[in-house]
Amino acid sequence: TLFRSRVSAERRQAVVEYGLQFVGNRYVYGGTNPNKGADCSGFTSYVLRHSAGVELPHSSRSQAVQGREVSAAEIRPGDLVFYASGKRINHVALYIGGGQIIHASTPKNGIMITTAYYRTPYKAVTFLN
């Protein structure tokens, strides 16, 4: 329905806007609070918990098996994009639309916006309707 899709779009936009406030903050391995410093899965779990009430484990591999897998064509703002080395998932990011992601990148780069295709995405998952 149109109403449901509008509510969904607004909810997704709220998730993206919540995540955007942390751009420029520090990457800290094992960190779970992007105000103080977070790693990739600490960042995604914090943003989804506080903006959408979604509880996720703190590990990109664990997050990748939750939710509902979506194709590259279906991906929408607020979904999670996973990256792998071979078949082993080792990074997760928040899709924000327009081919871009926010992620806790590296200790040098911190939490930043980049193209979702800086590496080949391995899979994408949604937790939002």
N, C-alpha and C positions, 0 to 999 in steps of 0.2 A: 504493500500500500504506500501511497505517497507520504502520508503522515509518518509511518514507521521509518521510511527512508530519510525523511527530514530530521527526525529525532536522532537516528543513527549518525547522520552526517554531522549534526551539532555535537553529539557525544564524541565522535572521532576528532573533530576540530578542538574540543576541550582537552583531549589527551595530547594532541600535538602542541597546543599552546602551553600546556603545563610543562611538557618536555623542553620547550624552547628556552624557558627561563634559566636552564642549567648550562646553556652553551657558554663555553669559556671556562667552566669549572674544571677542577683537576681530575685526572685519571689516577685512581689508587687501586692496585691489585687487591682483590678481596673486599674492596669498599662497597658499602650498600647504601650510602647516603650521598647523593650528588651535590648536596650543599657543602659537604666536607671532602668529598672525593669518592668516586665509585668506579668499578670496572664495568665491562659491557653489560653483563647480566644483572649486576647490582643496580645499574642505571635503569634498565628496562623494567625490572621487577618493582623498583621504587615508583617510577612514573605510572605504571599501570595500577599499582595498589592505590596510590594517592589520587589519581584522576578518574579511575573507573571501577575501583573496588575489586580488581582482579588480583588474586594471590598467586604468585609464581615462585618456584624454587630459585635459589641463587646458583645457577649454572646454565650456560647456554645450551648444553646438550639436554639437560632436564627440561628446559623451557620449550625446546624444539618438539618434544613429544606430547605437549599439552595443546589445548585449543583445537582448531580445525585448519588443516592445511589448505592454502589457497594457491591458485596458479599465478604466474606473473601477470596475466591479463586481469585477474580479479583483485590484485592487491590494492588496498585503500589506506588512506592516512590512519595511523593508530595501529596498524598491523606490525608484526615483528618479522624482520628479514634475518636469516641465518646464513653464515658463511662457514666453509669447511676447508680443511686441508685433506685432500683425498676424500674419504667418506666421513671423516671425523669432524664434527661440528666444533668450532673453536671461537666463534664470534657471533654476537647478536646486535641488532640495531633496530631503532624505531623508524618506520616509514612515515614520512611527513607529506608525501604527495610530490608531484612533478619530478619523479625520478630521484628524489633526495631522501636522505636519512639523517637522523641525529644519533650519534653513538659516542660512548666512552671509548675513544680510539686507542691511544697509547699514552704512556707517561709524558712523552714530549708534546703531543697534540691536545691532550685533555678531551673534554666533551665538545664535539664539533659537528657541524653539518657538512656532509659530503654527498657526492653522487652515490646512489645505491649500487652503482656498477663499478666502483673503484676496485672491487673484486667481483668475481662471478657469484651471484647469490646461489646458495645451495637449496634453500627452501624458504617459504613464507608461511606464517601461521596467523590466524586471527582469533582474538578473544572477544571481539565486539560484534554485535549483530549488524 
